[in-house]
Amino acid sequence: MEKLLSQLLPSFAHKALAADGISPVETVDIMNIPITNLAFDSRDVKEGSLFFALPGTHRNGNDFISQALEAGANAVVYQGDIPHEVRRECANVIARRAIESAVGKTKQYLPAFLRVNDARFAMAPVSDAFYDSPSKRLIVIGVTGTEGKSSTVSFIWQLLRLCGEKAGFISTVEYSLGGDALPNPEHQTTPEAPIIQHHLNAMLENGCTYAVIESSSHGLSVLTNRLGNVQFDCAVFMNVTLEHLEFHKTFEQYRSDKANLFRALDKCDHVKTIAGTPMKIPSIGVVNAEDPSAVYCINSTKHPVYAFTTEGQAGKAAAETGADAVALPPVPEGVRCMTARNIASARFGISFTIDADGEDAVFRASDDPAFPRKRPVIHVTAPLPGAFNAYNLMASLIAVSSVTQKSFEEVAHHFPSLTPVKGRMTVIDRGQPFELIVDYAHTPSSFETIFPPIRKRCTGRLFALFGSGGERDLTKRPLQGEIAAKFCDVIVLADEDPRGEDPVALLEMIAEGAEKRGKKKGIDLFIIHDRPKAIRETFKMAASGDIVLLLGKSHENSIIYKDKTLPYDEIREALAALSELGYA
């Protein structure tokens, strides 16, 4: 793909300057510079790139501008000032290009320097313009929440395909540009804007009608603006709990950033050109009525919102009884709500009934095409362990039914064909006497969701092996330990991603919470920071009837330390440990 710089310049506010960062340049002098691709890492720059020099935690992208020019960048978007030494290096590259162009050796363009207030923010409008606004030609569904995003994105994508629709998706674990799901090589849940827009464009080129995007709070924040120019048609909210406060600073800001997905529904008219045909796309919000922030999301959009609930029969609420019970927030008046009842969760699947609430005497689908019509009670089963999957399935059902205008029954008919996401309640069975499950749960709220139903069916001891990410929110660590101690018989603390922190000191912070609830080191609380070793020691302790949970790493492919990054695969490590014990 190639664009002239003149096609990109109208999309963002900028000042065209000379390499000295001071002298203005006439726009007419840079309009015909060709741009062949976008890059925000100087190592990815190619001939004809537009390079975004981004401010970083440890290094500033401005320090790499001369390297980007050496690699062939035709334009640079930057903020602040370019260091003197870098300006001198840039001048040398520009002089060499001018000479090579003059002697006719190669066709060289003198690079454009475009200063902006925020280089990261500018990536979204520029990327959108470079790829001709692909979200205007796709029906786009966004899913946000502290937990459940990846599974819900996957289920929506799978259901769309099972309904005969061509769809792609982007998530933490996997992605698809229209074909089968592939492992996500990035560590970011929501990639930077150039990647998002590239993937959406690739979905279009591959014939997709639908795109599903896992929309993290980071990606929705105006501080990153990764999703700033994506035109969403359906917004799904799963939950919001204590997490990522090192970035958002306050819970209120964290919640507000997630609600940006619902605000995005009001930023476009939803008239899109799908497969060459202009059409009005039904727009809808979908919320978990059991989360106290559901009303906040509902109030963040003018579009209709459909809620779902288990009436406290799954997740955290299911474990709260007696004095611990907390009343669920009421479903807002006037909001339709889908209810899951009779939830039965076993080792290899879930079943429940769905009551799709509606008031057909007052409301009909013809009144608002975003809402499916009222349906009778639907009995569903799915090969997905964990009662919490009732939330993910209902959210997926409402979203797919709304955007495709297919009935709830027609969509739910495909539930038995769904497959779980790798590392999400993944059962590993090699004939060992204990049950082994790998899951991504790594927050206090996710612990409160997965532990209760497993504790309820466990006939022996419940083991939990987990850690916590370094250089991230500190307040959750003792809470992790306290909640795990409430439900588990044995806790083993092991490395997750210590990053720049001392691994053992980090785990000690978790242990404080476990000790608060009576766990004792060396008896039912162990700190073994080397994760592969911790897994092996845990397996040696487990016996018949026990359940072992390996939590927090799941699909991730490395463990990050201060001075190294070790390749790591939780499932592969677990299989190797079982093999060493004779279970192959």
Stockholm file with secondary structure:
# STOCKHOLM 1.0

chainA/1-584         MEKLLSQLLPSFAHKALAADGISPVETVDIMNIPITNLAFDSRDVKEGSLFFALPGTHRNGNDFISQALEAGANAVVYQGDIPHEVRRECANVIARRAIESAVGKTKQYLPAFLRVNDARFAMAPVSDAFYDSPSKRLIVIGVTGTEGKSSTVSFIWQLLRLCGEKAGFISTVEYSLGGDALPNPEHQTTPEAPIIQHHLNAMLENGCTYAVIESSSHGLSVLTNRLGNVQFDCAVFMNVTLEHLEFHKTFEQYRSDKANLFRALDKCDHVKTIAGTPMKIPSIGVVNAEDPSAVYCINSTKHPVYAFTTEGQAGKAAAETGADAVALPPVPEGVRCMTARNIASARFGISFTIDADGEDAVFRASDDPAFPRKRPVIHVTAPLPGAFNAYNLMASLIAVSSVTQKSFEEVAHHFPSLTPVKGRMTVIDRGQPFELIVDYAHTPSSFETIFPPIRKRCTGRLFALFGSGGERDLTKRPLQGEIAAKFCDVIVLADEDPRGEDPVALLEMIAEGAEKRGKKKGIDLFIIHDRPKAIRETFKMAASGDIVLLLGKSHENSIIYKDKTLPYDEIREALAALSELGYA
#=GR chainA/1-584 SS CCEEHHHHGGGSCCEEECTTSSSBCCGGGTTTCEECEEESSGGGCCTTEEEECCBCSSSBGGGGHHHHHHTTCSEEEECSCCCHHHHHHHHHHHHHHHHHHHTTSSCCCCCEEEECSCHHHHHHHHHHHHTTCGGGGSEEEEEECSSSHHHHHHHHHHHHHHTTCCEEEECSSEEESSSSCEECCCSCSSCCHHHHHHHHHHHHHTTCSEEEEECCHHHHSTTTCTTTTCCCSEEEECCCCSCCHHHHSSHHHHHHHHHHHHHHGGGSCCEEEETTEEEECCCEEEEETTSTTHHHHHTTCSSCEEEEECTTSSSHHHHCCGGGCCCCCCCCTTCEEEEEEEEEEETTEEEEEEEECCCTTTCCTTTCTTSCCCCCCEEEEESCCSTTHHHHHHHHHHHHHHHHCCCHHHHHTTGGGCCCCTTSSEEECSSCSSEEEEECCCSHHHHHHHHHHHHHHCSSCEEEEECCBTTSCSTHHHHHHHHHHHHCSEEEECCSBCBTSCHHHHHHHHHHHHHHTTCCBTTTEEECCSHHHHHHHHHHHCCTTCEEEEESCTTCCEEEBSSCEEECCHHHHHHHHHHHTTCC
#=GC SS_cons         CCEEHHHHGGGSCCEEECTTSSSBCCGGGTTTCEECEEESSGGGCCTTEEEECCBCSSSBGGGGHHHHHHTTCSEEEECSCCCHHHHHHHHHHHHHHHHHHHTTSSCCCCCEEEECSCHHHHHHHHHHHHTTCGGGGSEEEEEECSSSHHHHHHHHHHHHHHTTCCEEEECSSEEESSSSCEECCCSCSSCCHHHHHHHHHHHHHTTCSEEEEECCHHHHSTTTCTTTTCCCSEEEECCCCSCCHHHHSSHHHHHHHHHHHHHHGGGSCCEEEETTEEEECCCEEEEETTSTTHHHHHTTCSSCEEEEECTTSSSHHHHCCGGGCCCCCCCCTTCEEEEEEEEEEETTEEEEEEEECCCTTTCCTTTCTTSCCCCCCEEEEESCCSTTHHHHHHHHHHHHHHHHCCCHHHHHTTGGGCCCCTTSSEEECSSCSSEEEEECCCSHHHHHHHHHHHHHHCSSCEEEEECCBTTSCSTHHHHHHHHHHHHCSEEEECCSBCBTSCHHHHHHHHHHHHHHTTCCBTTTEEECCSHHHHHHHHHHHCCTTCEEEEESCTTCCEEEBSSCEEECCHHHHHHHHHHHTTCC
//
